[in-house]
Structure formats: structure tokens, C-alpha cells
Amino acid sequence: MPLSNKRNITPEFISAVIFDVDGVLVDTVPLHFRAWQRVFSEENIMFNEKEYQLINGIPRDEGIRIILGVAATAQRIQEIGDRKQHYYLESLAQTPVRSLPCIEHLLHEIRKEGWRVAAASSSKNAAVILTAARLTLYFDAVVTGYDFQYPKPHPDIFLTASRMLGVEPARTVVVEDAANGVRAAFAGGFHCVAVATSESADALRAAGASFIAPTTHELTLDVLRRYKNPPPEGGGFF
């Protein structure tokens, strides 16, 4: 069960936060990258940082379709996806899952404010990751790749989380680490801040992030408190 919260919410300010998982809450991005790189090397396809940024934050099958292009078939996507999942879970079993620095403190402070909190990930492994990192108790809702239809930059994932929380997008801040995620947040009418753990600050800024934390150390409650409802045109601080 989520931690209890009892403080009143001022209507004009935000009252909910939606966190991406990989690269925002936990440091699993290197595990994903190595699994992708391994599976595509077996296909004789080059996969480096540039390719990873193309598919960062979107569902596995959609990412494979983007990388394969015209060579994508349903059978090949399934086979590559299964191998990628196997390599990722293999690495995960050998690597302790820990929250990124200062994240657990931030989640605790958010709960004390009385805000609603969700985790939203394109990964179907998200619930397992949050349990392994011992973060589940902080969330009122968890959205995984099983729960929505359209991949980022479509806002479906965040709109799903918003409905689960019962808070409209204009009163919600999304915290992202991927340009596709930032675009999805703004497309859905959410405020959005970013942390540059897996993509450059320039890429996140170009996608529309109004605040960019270099690391999770700078992602603080004071940053989130500065947002109010409704969001200015294009997002941003009041």
C-alpha cells in the first residue's frame, strides 16, 4: 500500500507527479542498452548511442520495428524481442536494482505533500523493477507496457496514469529522461521536467522540457512546487 498522506492540496497548484521508471527512478538504462546491443550484433546491425536514443522510452516491439525498418516482420520482431528480454532479465538477475541518488528521499517528500504519485513505463518489466528496488509503496498507480496502446511520443501512457490517479493533466508533472517521453507529456497537456541521465540536456530541451536536472540530485521538491495549474502555453514555470 502507498504511504499515507494527509496534507491539503491548493487547487491552483499541481497535485500529482508521474515518474518514468528506467533512467529516472532506477539505473537500469545500461542493462537495456547492453541487451539491445547484444541482440542487434547477432543480427549484424550496428547499435550505438544514436540508435538507442531513437527507441529510448518506447515499447520493445516498436523499437525493433524502428531499427529494422523495411526488414521488420512480425516473426522477426517477436524473435528479436524474446532474445532481448532474455538478455535483459539475465543481466537483471546478476545486478542489484537500486534507486537513483536522492529519488527515495524525493518520493517520501512528495508523499508528505499529499500529492498523488504514479510510475509509468513502456517496459513490461516495470512492476518487477519497482519491487526489486523497494519503491512500490510510494505509488498510487503503476502503468506498464501492458496497460496502454499507443507508444510515446503519443501521450497514451501518461493519460492512462492520469486516469488511474484521478488528477487531470494540467495539475500533473511528468518526470522523464527521454525526448520521446517529454514530447508525450506535452502532447497530453502535462507539465514536464527532465533529468539528463540517458539523453543530453540539449535533446531534452529541444523536445520541450522546461527544467532539466543534470542528475537526480538536482531533481527536488522545490522544483516540482514551482508548477501551477493550468500550464502556460508550451509548458513551463509560472
C-alpha positions in Angstrom: 0.0 0.0 0.0 1.2 3.5 -0.7 2.4 5.7 2.2 -0.4 7.7 3.6 -0.6 11.5 3.1 -2.9 13.9 4.8 -2.0 17.5 3.8 -4.4 19.6 1.8 -3.9 20.4 -1.8 -4.1 24.0 -3.0 -6.3 23.8 -6.2 -4.2 26.2 -8.4 -1.0 24.1 -8.0 -0.1 20.7 -9.1 -1.3 17.7 -7.1 0.2 14.7 -8.9 3.6 13.5 -10.2 4.1 10.8 -12.8 7.6 9.3 -13.0 9.1 7.4 -15.8 11.0 4.3 -14.4 14.2 3.4 -16.3 16.7 6.3 -16.0 14.5 8.3 -13.6 13.7 6.1 -10.7 16.3 3.3 -11.2 19.5 3.0 -13.1 18.6 0.1 -15.5 19.4 2.0 -18.7 22.9 0.4 -19.1 21.3 -3.1 -18.8 18.8 -2.2 -21.5 21.5 -0.8 -23.7 23.7 -3.8 -23.4 20.9 -6.2 -24.1 19.9 -4.2 -27.2 23.5 -4.0 -28.4 24.0 -7.8 -27.9 20.8 -8.8 -29.8 21.4 -6.5 -32.7 25.1 -7.5 -33.0 23.7 -11.0 -33.5 21.7 -9.6 -36.4 24.8 -7.8 -37.8 23.1 -4.5 -37.1 25.1 -1.6 -35.6 23.5 -0.4 -32.4 25.1 2.5 -30.5 24.0 5.6 -28.5 22.4 7.2 -31.5 20.2 4.2 -32.2 19.4 3.8 -28.5 18.1 7.4 -28.4 15.7 6.6 -31.3 14.0 3.9 -29.3 14.5 5.1 -25.7 11.2 5.1 -23.8 9.1 3.3 -26.3 7.8 -0.4 -26.2 10.2 -3.1 -27.2 8.4 -4.3 -30.3 8.1 -0.7 -31.6 11.8 -0.1 -31.0 12.7 -3.2 -33.0 10.4 -2.1 -35.8 12.2 1.2 -36.0 15.7 -0.3 -36.1 14.8 -3.0 -38.6 12.8 -0.7 -40.9 11.6 -2.4 -44.0 13.1 -5.7 -42.9 10.7 -5.9 -39.9 8.3 -8.8 -39.9 6.0 -9.9 -37.1 8.0 -13.2 -36.7 11.4 -11.4 -36.7 10.2 -8.7 -34.2 8.9 -11.4 -31.9 12.2 -13.5 -32.1 14.5 -10.5 -31.5 12.2 -9.2 -28.7 12.3 -12.5 -26.9 16.1 -12.6 -27.1 16.4 -9.0 -25.9 14.1 -9.8 -23.0 16.1 -12.9 -22.1 19.4 -10.9 -22.1 18.0 -8.1 -20.1 16.5 -10.4 -17.4 19.8 -12.3 -17.3 21.7 -9.1 -16.5 19.0 -8.0 -14.1 19.3 -11.3 -12.1 23.1 -10.6 -11.7 22.8 -6.9 -10.8 21.2 -5.4 -7.7 18.4 -2.9 -8.6 18.8 0.4 -6.7 17.0 3.7 -6.9 19.0 6.5 -8.4 20.5 9.0 -5.9 18.0 11.1 -3.9 15.0 9.5 -5.5 13.7 7.7 -2.5 14.0 10.9 -0.4 12.1 12.9 -3.1 9.3 10.3 -3.2 9.0 10.4 0.5 8.8 14.3 0.4 6.2 14.2 -2.3 4.0 11.8 -0.3 4.3 14.2 2.7 3.0 17.0 0.4 -0.2 14.9 -0.1 0.3 14.6 -3.9 -0.8 11.5 -5.9 2.1 9.6 -7.4 2.4 7.2 -10.4 5.2 5.3 -12.1 4.7 4.9 -15.9 6.9 2.8 -18.1 6.8 1.4 -21.6 8.5 -1.7 -20.2 6.5 -4.7 -19.3 9.1 -5.3 -16.6 8.4 -2.1 -14.7 6.5 -3.6 -11.8 9.2 -6.2 -11.2 11.9 -3.4 -11.3 10.0 -1.3 -8.8 9.5 -4.2 -6.4 13.2 -5.1 -6.7 14.2 -1.5 -5.9 11.7 -1.5 -2.9 9.9 1.6 -4.3 6.4 0.1 -4.8 5.0 1.6 -1.6 5.4 5.1 -2.8 3.0 4.8 -5.8 -0.8 5.1 -6.0 -0.6 3.7 -9.6 1.8 1.8 -11.8 1.5 1.8 -15.6 3.5 -0.8 -17.6 3.6 -1.8 -21.2 0.6 -4.0 -20.7 -1.7 -1.1 -19.8 -1.8 1.3 -22.8 -2.0 1.1 -26.6 0.0 3.8 -28.3 3.8 4.3 -27.8 5.5 7.6 -27.0 5.5 10.3 -28.3 1.8 9.6 -28.1 0.6 10.7 -24.6 -1.4 7.4 -24.1 0.9 6.2 -21.3 0.6 9.4 -19.2 -3.1 9.8 -19.9 -3.6 6.3 -18.6 -1.7 7.1 -15.4 -3.6 10.4 -15.0 -6.9 8.5 -15.2 -5.6 6.0 -12.6 -4.7 8.8 -10.3 -7.9 10.8 -10.8 -6.0 14.0 -11.5 -6.2 16.0 -14.7 -3.0 16.5 -16.8 -2.9 20.3 -16.1 -2.3 19.5 -12.4 0.3 16.9 -13.0 4.1 17.0 -13.6 5.7 14.2 -15.6 9.4 13.4 -14.9 11.2 12.0 -17.9 14.7 11.2 -19.1 13.9 10.7 -22.8 13.0 13.2 -25.5 10.2 10.9 -26.7 8.8 11.0 -23.2 9.0 14.7 -23.0 7.1 15.1 -26.3 4.5 12.6 -25.0 4.0 14.6 -21.8 3.5 17.9 -23.6 1.2 16.3 -26.2 -1.1 15.2 -23.3 -1.2 18.7 -21.7 1.1 17.8 -18.8 3.9 19.9 -17.2 7.2 18.1 -17.8 10.7 18.2 -16.2 13.6 16.1 -17.3 16.7 14.5 -15.9 19.7 14.1 -18.2 20.6 10.6 -17.1 20.3 8.9 -20.5 20.0 11.7 -23.1 21.6 15.0 -23.5 20.2 18.2 -22.0 20.1 19.7 -25.5 17.9 16.9 -26.8 15.6 17.2 -23.8 15.4 20.9 -24.1 14.6 20.7 -27.9 11.8 18.2 -27.0 10.3 20.9 -24.8 11.4 20.2 -21.2 11.1 23.4 -19.2 13.5 22.3 -16.5 16.4 19.9 -16.9 18.2 18.4 -13.9 21.8 17.2 -14.8 21.3 14.3 -12.3 18.7 13.1 -9.9 20.5 15.1 -7.1 19.0 18.3 -8.6 15.5 16.9 -9.0 13.9 18.3 -5.9 10.6 19.0 -4.3 11.2 22.8 -4.7 11.4 22.3 -8.5 8.1 20.5 -8.5 6.4 23.0 -6.2 7.0 25.8 -8.8 4.4 24.5 -11.2 0.8 25.6 -11.2 -2.5 24.9 -12.9 -3.1 25.5 -15.8 0.3 25.0 -17.6 1.4 28.0 -19.6 1.3 27.6 -23.4 4.0 25.2 -24.3 4.6 24.2 -20.7 6.9 25.8 -18.2 7.1 27.7 -14.9 4.7 30.3 -13.7 
